[in-house]
Amino acid sequence: MKAKKIETKKIEIFVLIALAVFLGAFYFVKPIITGYVPGVNMTIEIQSLNLTIDSSYNYVLASANETLLCLRSLRMSGKVLGEGRVEIAIDSEKGDRYLVYENVKKKVRLPTIGFPITGLTTKENEEKGTWLVVQPLEPQHPLYPIYGEEEETFRELESNEKIVSGIFDNKCVKTCEIAQGLFNGTYYLLTFKVEPGTVLQIDEIAYTTY
């Protein structure tokens, strides 16, 4: 009888420890998908880009019909070839820069808890037409005097970070959920920074609007 009580006590302790670990991970680990509230009805526009960029360059993101493009979120998918750094960012009308993707990750990372997204629908623009235009920033564009000669600089890596290559899918850093009113223009600057010897392929862009 005494042996059974001890065994039962061990099981109870084990269950409590497992529960504490799970709750701790749930509290401290960031979800895979952020910026979307389950149950909110939104349409994610998906558009193929097929851009290949082998050096740093500025592009312009605009609506195809030159109407207001009020971005709510922006994500990109593609591939990094080579061992160098890449960085994708978009500038608001006020000149504030929002990081979309960089090929940098933590050397040691806790497991990520994923939460399903519900209440969202997707729409392929290949069937509906192209809603966005992504073109190189040309000298005649109004943004060129501001950004045309911008220098290529990357932030310094932290001691626990490393550069990664390969496929990245549906990535966003500061553009998972954009506050209303920050992107209410007809065009925006897209900055692609690519170190020499590295190639950045952008296959797809996914976005939502207000």
Backbone bond lengths (Angstrom), bond angles and torsions (degrees), N, CA, C in turn:
res aa  C-N    CA-C-N  psi(-1)  N-CA   C-N-CA  omega(-1)  CA-C   N-CA-C  phi
1 M - - - 1.468 - - 1.521 110.98 -
2 K 1.332 115.44 -42.57 1.463 120.21 -179.91 1.528 110.89 -64.07
3 A 1.341 115.67 -38.54 1.466 120.32 179.30 1.517 111.24 -64.36
4 K 1.354 116.67 -38.55 1.456 120.49 178.75 1.517 111.50 -65.11
5 K 1.348 117.29 -40.27 1.466 121.42 178.82 1.525 111.14 -61.99
6 I 1.355 114.87 -41.93 1.472 119.31 179.41 1.520 110.46 -64.21
7 E 1.358 116.65 -41.97 1.453 120.74 179.92 1.533 111.12 -64.44
8 T 1.343 115.70 -41.78 1.469 120.21 178.14 1.523 111.07 -62.70
9 K 1.325 116.12 -39.60 1.456 121.05 178.97 1.523 111.36 -63.21
10 K 1.341 117.09 -40.28 1.460 121.77 179.10 1.533 110.48 -62.83
11 I 1.347 115.56 -41.36 1.464 119.58 179.93 1.522 110.57 -64.13
12 E 1.333 116.23 -42.28 1.461 120.58 179.43 1.523 111.13 -62.00
13 I 1.334 116.30 -43.08 1.472 120.85 178.99 1.523 110.77 -63.21
14 F 1.347 115.96 -42.31 1.470 120.58 179.90 1.532 111.01 -62.07
15 V 1.345 116.31 -44.21 1.461 121.01 179.75 1.525 110.92 -62.53
16 L 1.346 116.52 -41.66 1.461 120.47 179.29 1.524 111.49 -63.74
17 I 1.340 116.10 -42.14 1.476 120.35 179.31 1.526 110.26 -63.86
18 A 1.360 116.93 -45.45 1.466 120.97 179.73 1.515 111.16 -61.19
19 L 1.337 117.10 -40.71 1.451 121.36 178.84 1.525 111.76 -65.19
20 A 1.332 116.00 -40.02 1.467 120.74 179.25 1.520 110.98 -65.14
21 V 1.352 117.20 -40.80 1.465 121.00 179.08 1.522 110.68 -64.22
22 F 1.342 116.45 -43.08 1.461 120.72 -179.34 1.518 111.59 -63.77
23 L 1.333 116.13 -46.21 1.463 120.19 -179.67 1.525 111.32 -64.95
24 G 1.342 115.94 -37.30 1.460 119.46 178.01 1.512 111.60 -64.48
25 A 1.349 116.57 -42.39 1.463 120.16 178.38 1.515 110.80 -65.41
26 F 1.326 116.84 -40.07 1.465 121.73 179.61 1.518 111.17 -61.74
27 Y 1.332 116.36 -34.79 1.470 120.75 -177.10 1.515 111.99 -79.00
28 F 1.334 116.84 -40.30 1.465 118.96 -170.86 1.521 114.23 -96.13
29 V 1.321 119.15 -24.24 1.458 120.82 -175.01 1.519 110.19 -89.25
30 K 1.330 116.27 134.43 1.459 121.59 -177.30 1.521 109.90 -76.62
31 P 1.330 118.82 140.40 1.462 121.44 178.01 1.517 111.77 -65.19
32 I 1.333 115.92 158.07 1.460 121.11 178.54 1.522 110.35 -63.70
33 I 1.315 117.04 -49.62 1.459 122.00 -178.68 1.515 109.00 -104.78
34 T 1.308 116.74 120.32 1.458 120.44 178.50 1.508 109.59 -119.24
35 G 1.325 114.98 160.38 1.458 119.01 174.71 1.513 114.96 91.22
36 Y 1.329 117.27 -4.01 1.450 119.67 178.80 1.520 109.57 -122.14
37 V 1.306 115.90 137.12 1.451 121.04 -179.91 1.516 108.67 -101.34
38 P 1.347 118.25 119.03 1.456 119.84 179.42 1.525 111.23 -54.29
39 G 1.329 115.07 136.82 1.451 120.13 178.04 1.520 113.51 97.77
40 V 1.344 116.83 -13.43 1.469 119.75 179.18 1.524 108.62 -86.54
41 N 1.319 116.79 127.26 1.452 121.41 -176.76 1.521 110.40 -80.26
42 M 1.342 116.58 114.87 1.448 122.34 -179.21 1.528 108.67 -140.56
43 T 1.301 116.67 152.51 1.458 121.06 175.74 1.519 109.10 -110.24
44 I 1.325 115.71 124.61 1.459 121.00 176.29 1.519 108.34 -94.35
45 E 1.322 116.45 117.10 1.456 121.31 176.87 1.524 108.76 -83.24
46 I 1.328 116.84 131.04 1.463 121.47 179.98 1.522 108.66 -121.42
47 Q 1.321 115.64 128.29 1.467 119.88 -176.37 1.522 110.10 -136.83
48 S 1.326 116.23 134.44 1.461 121.42 176.57 1.529 110.03 -76.10
49 L 1.340 116.70 138.84 1.463 121.35 178.03 1.526 112.61 -113.62
50 N 1.351 115.90 -47.73 1.461 121.04 -179.51 1.530 112.42 56.26
51 L 1.326 115.61 48.33 1.466 121.33 176.73 1.528 109.66 -95.13
52 T 1.324 116.60 138.55 1.463 122.45 173.19 1.518 107.83 -121.15
53 I 1.336 116.29 119.34 1.464 121.92 -174.31 1.524 108.90 -123.95
54 D 1.330 116.94 120.30 1.461 120.50 -177.77 1.527 112.67 -113.61
55 S 1.324 116.60 7.68 1.465 121.16 174.84 1.524 107.61 -156.13
56 S 1.317 116.13 160.56 1.462 119.94 -177.96 1.526 110.55 -63.72
57 Y 1.346 114.31 135.29 1.459 118.48 -178.43 1.519 109.35 -158.19
58 N 1.326 115.60 149.77 1.450 121.76 176.80 1.521 110.64 -99.65
59 Y 1.320 115.60 136.36 1.458 122.30 178.29 1.523 108.98 -121.68
60 V 1.321 115.33 166.68 1.458 121.77 175.50 1.521 108.83 -115.78
61 L 1.317 116.02 128.46 1.459 122.41 174.79 1.520 108.21 -103.06
62 A 1.328 116.97 125.11 1.463 120.74 -176.91 1.521 109.74 -147.46
63 S 1.337 115.53 162.59 1.458 120.02 173.64 1.526 108.39 -77.67
64 A 1.322 115.91 145.45 1.466 120.33 -175.47 1.514 112.90 -64.10
65 N 1.324 117.04 -31.52 1.463 120.08 -178.38 1.524 112.78 -100.31
66 E 1.339 116.79 14.38 1.466 123.71 175.73 1.532 113.13 61.42
67 T 1.323 116.98 27.25 1.458 120.82 174.67 1.524 109.24 -92.33
68 L 1.330 116.92 173.65 1.459 120.89 178.42 1.521 111.04 -60.72
69 L 1.321 115.09 137.27 1.458 121.55 178.47 1.529 107.37 -119.32
70 C 1.312 116.12 93.83 1.473 121.93 -176.26 1.518 109.43 -93.85
71 L 1.320 116.08 88.70 1.459 120.82 -174.39 1.527 112.44 -70.46
72 R 1.329 114.78 138.39 1.465 121.95 174.58 1.521 110.81 -109.62
73 S 1.330 116.21 -31.36 1.462 120.89 176.26 1.516 108.70 -156.98
74 L 1.325 115.99 158.39 1.464 121.61 179.88 1.521 109.09 -149.64
75 R 1.325 116.38 124.60 1.466 122.43 178.70 1.521 109.35 -132.45
76 M 1.329 116.03 153.50 1.460 120.21 179.39 1.519 111.07 -134.92
77 S 1.338 114.18 151.46 1.455 121.92 177.35 1.520 108.49 -129.66
78 G 1.329 116.71 147.09 1.450 120.22 179.74 1.507 112.34 173.56
79 K 1.345 115.67 -145.57 1.457 120.30 -174.84 1.527 109.49 -152.50
80 V 1.326 115.62 144.38 1.463 121.92 173.88 1.527 108.44 -111.55
81 L 1.330 116.27 124.31 1.465 122.11 178.88 1.519 108.68 -111.83
82 G 1.324 116.92 123.04 1.459 120.67 -178.13 1.514 111.34 114.36
83 E 1.329 115.60 -179.86 1.464 121.27 -174.15 1.523 113.73 -106.66
84 G 1.347 117.51 3.68 1.457 120.13 -175.60 1.515 113.66 -90.34
85 R 1.335 115.05 -179.65 1.467 122.68 -178.88 1.535 110.47 -84.83
86 V 1.315 115.59 147.09 1.458 122.28 168.48 1.519 108.22 -136.62
87 E 1.313 115.29 153.61 1.462 120.38 179.34 1.530 108.75 -152.30
88 I 1.325 115.88 135.53 1.464 121.81 177.48 1.522 107.74 -121.38
89 A 1.330 117.10 130.85 1.463 121.19 179.86 1.518 109.61 -144.15
90 I 1.315 115.69 158.89 1.457 121.97 176.81 1.523 108.81 -129.77
91 D 1.323 116.30 140.28 1.461 121.89 -179.13 1.522 110.99 -101.83
92 S 1.321 116.28 138.11 1.455 120.97 175.50 1.521 109.39 -77.70
93 E 1.329 115.88 176.31 1.468 120.54 178.54 1.531 111.62 -61.27
94 K 1.329 115.81 -30.84 1.464 120.52 -178.42 1.524 112.67 -83.92
95 G 1.337 116.71 -0.07 1.454 120.46 178.92 1.510 114.71 89.34
96 D 1.339 118.24 6.79 1.458 121.23 177.13 1.527 109.14 -78.64
97 R 1.336 115.68 133.86 1.467 120.78 -176.14 1.527 111.05 -98.13
98 Y 1.341 114.68 131.94 1.462 121.49 179.92 1.532 109.03 -119.11
99 L 1.323 115.74 122.99 1.462 121.34 -178.24 1.525 110.31 -74.22
100 V 1.335 115.34 128.10 1.459 121.09 176.36 1.523 110.50 -95.00
101 Y 1.342 115.92 -46.06 1.480 119.63 -178.12 1.522 109.94 -158.84
102 E 1.310 115.92 144.82 1.467 122.79 167.67 1.527 107.22 -143.52
103 N 1.320 116.89 144.37 1.470 120.35 -176.60 1.525 110.94 -85.71
104 V 1.305 114.90 59.11 1.461 122.82 179.99 1.521 108.02 -131.80
105 K 1.311 117.19 137.01 1.465 119.82 175.79 1.527 109.77 -144.40
106 K 1.310 115.40 165.24 1.454 121.78 179.39 1.531 109.90 -69.33
107 K 1.336 116.39 141.75 1.463 120.39 177.74 1.523 111.39 -67.96
108 V 1.330 115.77 -38.39 1.461 121.08 176.70 1.514 106.85 -120.92
109 R 1.324 115.68 125.01 1.456 119.27 -174.43 1.519 110.15 -136.65
110 L 1.335 115.99 136.04 1.445 120.51 176.11 1.523 109.78 -69.31
111 P 1.341 117.70 151.70 1.468 119.66 177.61 1.524 110.69 -59.80
112 T 1.340 114.98 143.29 1.459 120.51 -176.66 1.519 110.39 -96.94
113 I 1.315 115.20 134.45 1.450 120.63 177.41 1.512 108.86 -92.53
114 G 1.317 117.33 127.93 1.459 121.23 -178.79 1.512 111.61 -100.75
115 F 1.323 116.17 138.51 1.456 121.35 176.02 1.523 108.74 -116.05
116 P 1.327 118.68 133.39 1.464 120.32 -179.08 1.518 111.33 -67.25
117 I 1.327 116.57 147.13 1.454 122.07 175.57 1.520 107.98 -97.65
118 T 1.305 117.52 126.32 1.456 121.58 178.29 1.519 109.13 -123.45
119 G 1.308 116.10 157.90 1.457 120.32 176.72 1.506 113.49 80.17
120 L 1.364 117.91 9.98 1.457 120.91 -179.82 1.515 109.87 -112.64
121 T 1.318 117.07 145.02 1.450 121.27 175.16 1.514 108.22 -122.59
122 T 1.323 116.39 155.29 1.460 120.76 178.46 1.521 109.24 -117.94
123 K 1.315 114.96 151.76 1.458 120.13 -179.62 1.518 108.53 -137.40
124 E 1.319 116.44 121.47 1.454 121.27 -179.62 1.517 109.47 -81.42
125 N 1.336 116.96 119.22 1.460 120.52 -178.39 1.522 113.38 -74.95
126 E 1.347 116.55 -12.70 1.455 118.43 176.95 1.522 110.03 -63.38
127 E 1.321 117.35 -29.05 1.452 121.55 179.44 1.529 111.22 -91.12
128 K 1.325 117.82 -26.86 1.462 122.12 -175.01 1.525 113.33 -97.62
129 G 1.340 116.76 -9.24 1.460 120.17 -173.53 1.519 109.79 107.63
130 T 1.315 116.63 167.69 1.460 121.27 -177.59 1.528 109.66 -95.10
131 W 1.343 115.51 119.36 1.460 120.05 -177.73 1.525 112.06 -91.32
132 L 1.315 116.74 -28.07 1.460 120.57 -178.69 1.518 110.66 -113.38
133 V 1.329 114.73 149.65 1.455 121.43 175.31 1.522 107.53 -121.68
134 V 1.319 116.96 128.23 1.462 122.40 176.77 1.521 107.78 -119.28
135 Q 1.337 116.06 111.25 1.460 121.44 -175.12 1.525 110.46 -131.85
136 P 1.347 117.52 151.60 1.468 120.15 175.94 1.522 111.68 -57.90
137 L 1.317 116.33 145.39 1.465 121.94 177.93 1.525 108.97 -73.99
138 E 1.322 116.29 112.53 1.459 122.40 -177.69 1.535 110.70 -95.86
139 P 1.344 117.37 156.04 1.476 121.48 -177.60 1.529 114.43 -56.60
140 Q 1.319 117.87 -28.04 1.466 120.15 -178.07 1.526 113.01 -81.94
141 H 1.311 117.40 -7.92 1.473 119.69 -178.44 1.526 110.60 -76.14
142 P 1.341 118.51 144.74 1.475 121.36 -179.37 1.530 114.41 -58.59
143 L 1.331 117.76 -24.31 1.464 120.58 -179.66 1.532 112.77 -81.13
144 Y 1.321 117.25 -16.16 1.463 119.93 -173.13 1.531 113.65 -62.25
145 P 1.337 119.50 -43.46 1.474 118.77 179.15 1.531 113.31 -59.36
146 I 1.333 116.42 -23.41 1.463 120.41 -178.55 1.520 111.48 -88.48
147 Y 1.343 116.86 -42.30 1.461 120.93 -170.00 1.526 114.54 -119.30
148 G 1.326 118.17 -4.67 1.455 120.58 -172.20 1.518 114.46 -58.88
149 E 1.326 117.47 -35.82 1.462 121.06 -176.79 1.534 112.04 -110.82
150 E 1.305 116.78 29.14 1.460 120.98 -176.92 1.531 111.30 -65.53
151 E 1.330 116.82 137.52 1.462 121.64 -179.29 1.528 110.64 -79.96
152 E 1.341 114.10 149.31 1.470 120.04 177.62 1.521 109.52 -85.07
153 T 1.305 116.25 115.17 1.459 120.81 176.75 1.525 108.90 -137.38
154 F 1.325 115.63 144.61 1.453 121.69 176.08 1.521 108.54 -120.12
155 R 1.310 115.69 149.05 1.461 119.03 174.76 1.521 109.41 -67.28
156 E 1.309 116.60 153.41 1.459 121.37 179.81 1.528 110.22 -74.25
157 L 1.329 115.14 133.92 1.465 119.48 179.78 1.526 110.83 -68.93
158 E 1.327 115.59 143.65 1.453 120.58 173.98 1.526 109.39 -80.39
159 S 1.321 116.77 164.51 1.461 121.11 -175.11 1.528 113.10 -63.37
160 N 1.326 117.16 -24.29 1.463 120.38 -178.34 1.534 112.64 -103.65
161 E 1.342 116.51 21.32 1.452 120.81 179.50 1.527 110.71 -116.29
162 K 1.340 115.57 154.58 1.461 120.94 177.03 1.524 110.04 -144.93
163 I 1.337 115.34 159.02 1.456 122.43 178.80 1.529 108.75 -85.62
164 V 1.327 116.25 138.20 1.461 120.83 178.77 1.522 109.24 -125.31
165 S 1.318 116.26 155.30 1.458 121.87 176.00 1.525 108.81 -126.81
166 G 1.330 115.72 176.71 1.459 119.60 -179.91 1.519 112.33 104.80
167 I 1.326 114.88 -161.79 1.467 121.72 -174.46 1.526 111.42 -77.67
168 F 1.327 116.31 138.41 1.460 121.25 168.52 1.526 107.58 -125.53
169 D 1.315 116.59 139.98 1.457 121.03 -171.05 1.515 111.76 -128.72
170 N 1.329 115.96 123.03 1.462 121.90 172.52 1.530 112.10 55.69
171 K 1.329 116.83 47.59 1.457 121.74 -173.40 1.526 112.63 -93.35
172 C 1.326 114.12 143.87 1.460 122.47 171.38 1.517 106.90 -152.53
173 V 1.309 116.86 148.35 1.460 121.35 177.10 1.526 109.21 -114.81
174 K 1.331 115.83 -65.62 1.464 121.28 178.36 1.528 112.24 -106.77
175 T 1.338 117.15 7.17 1.461 120.06 -177.09 1.527 112.23 -117.30
176 C 1.330 117.66 16.78 1.469 120.40 177.81 1.526 110.50 -65.98
177 E 1.312 116.11 -38.41 1.469 122.18 176.56 1.518 107.78 -145.26
178 I 1.314 116.48 110.94 1.464 122.72 -177.55 1.520 108.77 -99.74
179 A 1.311 116.13 129.19 1.468 120.41 -179.30 1.528 110.68 -61.98
180 Q 1.300 116.11 143.39 1.460 121.35 -179.48 1.535 110.74 -63.51
181 G 1.317 115.38 134.57 1.448 120.38 179.03 1.521 114.69 102.16
182 L 1.343 118.11 -13.95 1.464 120.73 -178.70 1.527 111.90 -80.59
183 F 1.335 116.71 -33.15 1.460 121.45 -179.40 1.528 109.01 -124.88
184 N 1.319 115.44 85.87 1.466 121.17 -178.05 1.520 111.52 -123.83
185 G 1.331 117.10 33.40 1.455 120.50 -178.07 1.509 112.87 -107.47
186 T 1.318 115.81 -172.07 1.465 121.15 177.65 1.522 111.93 -99.99
187 Y 1.344 117.29 -17.28 1.466 120.47 176.86 1.530 109.82 -152.86
188 Y 1.351 114.85 155.28 1.466 121.43 -178.66 1.522 109.50 -141.14
189 L 1.315 115.21 155.44 1.459 120.82 177.47 1.522 109.96 -83.54
190 L 1.333 115.74 128.33 1.463 122.63 171.79 1.522 107.94 -108.71
191 T 1.324 116.51 120.61 1.458 120.87 -178.13 1.527 110.20 -104.74
192 F 1.322 116.11 123.70 1.460 121.79 175.24 1.531 108.05 -113.28
193 K 1.316 116.89 111.90 1.464 121.26 177.08 1.523 108.62 -104.02
194 V 1.329 115.53 125.39 1.462 120.79 -176.00 1.523 108.82 -136.94
195 E 1.318 117.49 122.22 1.464 121.01 178.01 1.523 110.83 -70.95
196 P 1.337 117.50 150.39 1.475 121.20 179.55 1.529 111.20 -55.69
197 G 1.330 115.02 139.95 1.460 120.75 179.66 1.523 113.56 86.68
198 T 1.315 116.75 -0.08 1.464 122.11 -179.58 1.520 109.17 -117.24
199 V 1.334 116.51 145.76 1.462 122.34 179.42 1.526 108.74 -122.81
200 L 1.326 115.80 132.26 1.458 122.27 177.85 1.526 109.04 -111.06
201 Q 1.321 116.03 122.00 1.459 121.48 176.43 1.526 109.19 -108.91
202 I 1.328 116.41 125.21 1.459 121.70 176.46 1.525 107.50 -107.52
203 D 1.322 116.21 111.23 1.455 120.66 -177.07 1.529 112.66 -89.62
204 E 1.324 115.47 -38.13 1.462 118.77 -169.64 1.514 111.63 -151.23
205 I 1.308 115.13 148.10 1.459 121.59 175.91 1.538 107.55 -124.58
206 A 1.327 115.79 136.57 1.469 120.85 177.84 1.527 107.61 -125.52
207 Y 1.326 116.46 136.02 1.462 118.45 -176.20 1.519 110.31 -152.72
208 T 1.314 114.82 160.08 1.465 122.33 172.02 1.524 107.63 -127.99
209 T 1.306 116.46 157.65 1.468 121.25 -179.62 1.527 110.31 -131.28
210 Y 1.334 114.85 161.46 1.453 120.98 175.40 1.522 110.43 -84.80
